[in-house]
């Protein structure tokens, strides 16, 4: 399972400095089936909440679901996307 380190700074006005985040490939069992996905962990965020998102049709971290997860992580919320 690979780990990617990302740092984004979209430069939006009126927004606090975004968190950098780490993306980790994850795997977990559910009713006898192995689920795989990506976990977006904001760096240095105190006790982040977590948003769980599932696509269902071969989601990739490069698509809209991954882009949304990145935005949550930049805002200081962890995100789990899986298929």
N, C-alpha and C positions, 0 to 999 in steps of 0.2 A: 504494500500500500504506500503510495507516494504522498509526499507533503509538498505543497506549493506555498510560498510566501508571497503575498500580494500587498502592495501599498498603492492606494488610489487617492487622488486629490482632485475631485471634480471642480473645485473652486466656486461653489455656489454661494451667492450672497445670503447673509442671514443664517447661515448654518455653521454649527460648531465644526472644528477640525475633524474630519472623518478618522475613524479608527483604521489602522492597518489590520490585516487578518490573515489567518492561516487556513488553508483548505486541505483537508485530509480525506482520503478515500476510506470508506467504512463498509463493513459487512456485518449483518446481524440476522438471526433466525426469526421467522414468523410463521407459526403453524406448519413447521416442517420444511419450509421453503427458505432459501437463502436470499435475503434482500441486499442489494448493493447501492451505495450512493456516495454523497460527498457531505462532509461536515465543515461548515464555515465558522471558525472561531475567532471573534475579534480579539486582538492583542490588547492586553492591559485594561480590559473592560471589567469593572467590578461586578461580579455576579450577574452576568448577562442572562436574560431570558432566552428562550429558544423557540424559533418558528419552525414547524415541520411541514414540508411541502412534498407532495407526490404528483408526478406527471402521469405515469402509466403507459407511455408509449415511447420508451427508449430515450428518456431525457438525458441531456448531456450538460456538463457545466458550462459549455460555450453558448448554449441557447438561452431563451428567455427565462427559464427557471433558474439557471445559474446566475444570470444577470440580476434577477430579483434577489437571490440569496446574497449576492455580493453587496447589494444596496443595504440589506438588513445588517450585514456584518459591519459595513462602514458606519452604520448608525449605532453600533454597539450591541446589537442583538445577534446571538448565535443563530445559525440556520442549518437545518438538515434537509437535504433533498435526496429522494430515492425513487427507484423505479421497481 
